[in-house]
Amino acid sequence: MNRSHYWTADQKAKWASAERQEGCKLPRTHENCTLILKVARPGKTASDKAKRNK
């Protein structure tokens, strides 16, 4: 059930944005970055944060 090979453009954009903001140091996998973001900011995504800051 690993969908990391089937990212949508939106998922890639969110992940790239999140990685820049969070300074992701783990291996470049979507699952790791998503897990970090859920722990760091439950219920908040990097794109939500970016929209608020504009």
Contact map, one row per residue, 1 for C-alpha under 8 A:
111000000000000000000000000000000000000000000000000000
111110000000000000000000000000000000000000000000000000
111111100000000000000000000000000000000000000000000000
011111100000000000000000000011100000000000000000000000
011111100000000000000000000000000000000000000000000000
001111110000000000000000000000000000000000000000000000
001111111111000000000000000000000000000000000000000000
000001111111000000000000000000000000000000000000000000
000000111111100000000000000000000000000000000000000000
000000111111110000000000000000000000000000000000000000
000000111111111000000000000000000000000000000000000000
000000111111111100000000000000000000000000000000000000
000000001111111110000000000000000000000000000000000000
000000000111111111000000000000000000000000001110000000
000000000011111111100000000001001100000000000100000000
000000000001111111110000000000000000000000000000000000
000000000000111111111000000000000000000000000110000000
000000000000011111111110000000001000100000001110000000
000000000000001111111111000000001000000000000000000000
000000000000000111111111000000000000000000000000000000
000000000000000011111110000000000000000000000100000000
000000000000000001111111000000000000000000000000000000
000000000000000001111111100000000000000000000000000000
000000000000000000110111110000001000000000000000000000
000000000000000000000011111000000000000000000000000000
000000000000000000000001111110011000000000000000000000
000000000000000000000000111110010000000000000000000000
000000000000000000000000011111011000000000000000000000
000100000000000000000000011111111000000000000000000000
000100000000001000000000000111111100000000000000000000
000100000000000000000000000011111110000000000000000000
000000000000000000000000011111111111000000000000000000
000000000000001001100001010111111111100000000000000000
000000000000001000000000000001111111110000000000000000
000000000000000000000000000000111111111000000000000000
000000000000000000000000000000011111111100000000000000
000000000000000001000000000000001111111111011000000000
000000000000000000000000000000000111111111110000000000
000000000000000000000000000000000011111111000000000000
000000000000000000000000000000000001111111000000000000
000000000000000000000000000000000000111111111000000000
000000000000000000000000000000000000111111110000000000
000000000000000000000000000000000000010011111000000000
000000000000000000000000000000000000110011111101100000
000000000000010001000000000000000000100010111111100000
000000000000011011001000000000000000000000011111110000
000000000000010011000000000000000000000000001111111000
000000000000000000000000000000000000000000011111111100
000000000000000000000000000000000000000000011111111110
000000000000000000000000000000000000000000000111111111
000000000000000000000000000000000000000000000011111111
000000000000000000000000000000000000000000000001111111
000000000000000000000000000000000000000000000000111111
000000000000000000000000000000000000000000000000011111
